[in-house]
Amino acid sequence: MFTISASQGAWHSRLLRTPDNVSFVPWLRDRGSLTARIQARGRFAVRVLRQGLALPTADEARLLEIEPGVLAWIREVALLCDKRVVVFAHTVLPYRPCGPLQVWLARLGDRSLGALLFSHPGFRRGKISFKRLDGHHPLFVPALAALQLDGPAAANLWARRSHFRFGAQSVLVTEVFSPQVLQLRETGKKAPRVAR
């Protein structure tokens, strides 16, 4: 089990263009498959960082209707393109109600969660919210470590959060983008039909 601090600032449903985010906007606003977008730019891989029962942040618990102090399934992975880490993904799934999502998440291993979220017709994606993370945010330090960043470029990281529903179950997915994602260029190859 691991614990994540409960303090966190507000996320925003609108993303205004600013000098520091203009390059990230196409990545942040895209409602399609993040895996497919990365696959179109190189060889995609998932590195599982940790997975298990943990306390969600206070706002994650509120969004997912988890009582304070109740554990949830949390999975953290690094998404790689041509062996470079370009995205840190943090997923929260309530422990209750029990259903197929717990089984699927436990069996994912080093496969993309999006392979499940975008390929199964039962999933519905809600609104995307956005935030510029800094050292005050509980996901900032694990994201920095996963993205292998340091120096001035790592002072802030852009992130988006999506709420997916599957019947009575729901899962919250936060994706934190490395500046390296901006260096990726489409290869012209058609990406396989696997999604994130």
C-alpha positions in Angstrom: 0.0 0.0 0.0 1.2 3.6 -0.7 -0.3 6.9 0.4 -0.7 10.2 -1.6 -1.2 13.5 0.2 -4.8 14.7 0.3 -4.2 18.4 -0.4 -4.7 19.7 -3.9 -5.8 22.9 -5.8 -8.6 23.3 -8.3 -8.7 21.7 -11.7 -10.3 23.7 -14.6 -12.8 22.6 -17.2 -11.6 25.2 -19.6 -8.1 25.5 -21.0 -7.1 29.0 -21.9 -4.1 29.4 -24.2 -1.1 30.9 -22.4 2.5 31.2 -23.5 3.6 28.3 -21.4 0.8 25.9 -22.5 0.2 26.7 -26.2 2.4 23.8 -27.4 0.7 21.4 -25.1 -2.9 22.4 -26.0 -3.3 19.8 -28.8 -2.2 17.0 -26.5 -4.3 18.3 -23.5 -7.6 18.8 -25.4 -7.5 15.7 -27.6 -10.4 13.4 -26.6 -9.1 10.5 -28.7 -6.7 7.8 -27.7 -3.5 9.0 -26.2 -1.9 5.6 -26.8 -2.8 5.8 -30.5 -1.4 9.4 -30.7 1.9 8.2 -29.2 2.0 5.1 -31.4 1.7 7.3 -34.5 5.0 8.9 -33.4 7.1 5.8 -32.5 7.3 2.6 -30.6 4.9 2.7 -27.6 5.5 0.9 -24.3 4.0 1.0 -20.7 6.1 0.8 -17.6 4.2 0.0 -14.4 5.5 2.1 -11.5 3.1 0.9 -8.8 -0.3 -0.5 -8.4 -2.3 -1.4 -5.3 -4.6 -0.1 -2.6 -3.9 3.5 -1.5 -5.7 6.7 -0.3 -6.8 8.9 -3.2 -6.4 12.7 -2.9 -9.3 14.6 -1.3 -10.6 15.9 -4.7 -10.3 12.4 -6.3 -12.3 10.9 -3.5 -15.0 13.6 -3.9 -15.3 13.1 -7.6 -15.5 9.3 -7.3 -17.8 9.5 -4.2 -15.2 7.7 -2.0 -15.7 8.3 1.8 -12.7 10.0 3.5 -10.1 7.5 4.6 -11.3 4.7 2.4 -8.7 3.0 0.1 -9.0 2.8 -3.7 -7.2 0.9 -6.4 -4.4 3.2 -7.7 -2.2 2.5 -10.7 0.7 4.6 -11.8 2.5 4.0 -15.1 5.0 5.7 -17.4 4.1 5.9 -21.1 7.1 5.6 -23.4 7.8 6.5 -27.1 10.9 5.0 -28.5 12.2 4.3 -24.9 11.7 8.0 -23.8 9.1 8.6 -21.0 6.6 11.1 -22.3 3.6 10.8 -20.0 3.0 9.8 -16.4 -0.5 8.3 -15.8 -2.2 8.0 -12.4 -5.5 6.0 -12.3 -7.9 5.8 -9.4 -10.7 3.2 -9.2 -13.0 3.0 -6.2 -12.8 -0.3 -4.3 -16.6 -0.4 -4.2 -18.8 -1.2 -6.0 -17.1 -4.3 -7.1 -17.3 -5.1 -10.7 -15.2 -6.1 -13.8 -13.0 -3.0 -13.6 -11.1 -4.4 -10.6 -10.4 -7.6 -12.4 -9.4 -5.9 -15.6 -7.1 -3.4 -13.8 -5.4 -6.2 -11.8 -4.7 -8.1 -15.1 -3.5 -5.2 -17.2 0.2 -5.7 -16.4 2.3 -3.6 -18.9 -0.6 -3.1 -21.3 -2.3 0.2 -21.8 -5.4 1.0 -19.8 -6.6 2.8 -22.9 -6.8 -0.6 -24.7 -9.7 -1.2 -22.4 -11.2 2.3 -22.1 -11.3 3.0 -25.8 -12.1 -0.4 -27.2 -15.0 -1.4 -25.0 -18.3 0.1 -26.0 -19.5 0.3 -22.4 -17.1 3.0 -21.4 -18.2 6.7 -21.4 -15.7 9.5 -21.1 -16.8 12.6 -19.2 -15.4 16.1 -19.4 -11.6 16.6 -19.3 -10.2 19.0 -16.7 -6.8 20.7 -16.8 -4.1 21.8 -14.3 -0.6 23.1 -14.3 1.1 21.1 -11.6 3.8 22.4 -9.3 5.6 21.3 -6.2 2.5 21.9 -4.1 0.5 19.2 -5.9 0.7 15.6 -4.5 1.3 14.1 -8.0 4.1 16.5 -8.9 7.0 14.6 -7.3 5.9 11.2 -8.5 5.4 12.7 -12.0 8.9 14.3 -12.0 10.4 11.0 -10.9 8.6 9.0 -13.6 9.3 11.5 -16.3 12.9 11.7 -15.3 13.0 15.5 -15.3 15.0 18.0 -13.4 16.2 21.6 -13.8 14.1 24.8 -14.7 12.1 23.0 -17.3 10.6 20.8 -14.5 9.2 23.7 -12.4 5.7 23.1 -13.8 4.0 20.2 -15.6 0.8 20.3 -17.6 -1.8 17.6 -16.8 -5.3 16.6 -17.7 -7.8 14.5 -15.9 -10.7 12.4 -17.4 -13.6 10.6 -15.6 -14.6 7.4 -17.3 -17.8 5.5 -16.5 -18.6 1.8 -17.0 -22.1 1.0 -15.7 -22.1 1.6 -12.0 -18.3 1.9 -11.9 -16.1 4.8 -12.6 -12.4 5.5 -12.9 -10.4 8.7 -12.8 -7.3 9.0 -15.1 -4.8 11.8 -14.7 -2.1 12.2 -17.4 0.9 14.4 -16.8 2.9 15.4 -19.9 6.7 15.7 -20.2 8.0 18.5 -22.3 9.6 15.7 -24.4 6.2 14.9 -25.8 6.4 18.1 -27.9 9.4 16.7 -29.7 7.5 13.7 -31.0 6.6 13.8 -34.7 4.2 11.6 -36.6 5.9 8.9 -38.5 3.3 8.5 -41.2 2.6 4.9 -40.0 -0.9 4.0 -39.1 -1.1 3.2 -35.4 -2.5 -0.2 -34.3 -6.0 0.0 -32.9 -4.9 0.0 -29.3 -5.9 3.0 -27.2 -5.2 4.9 -24.0 
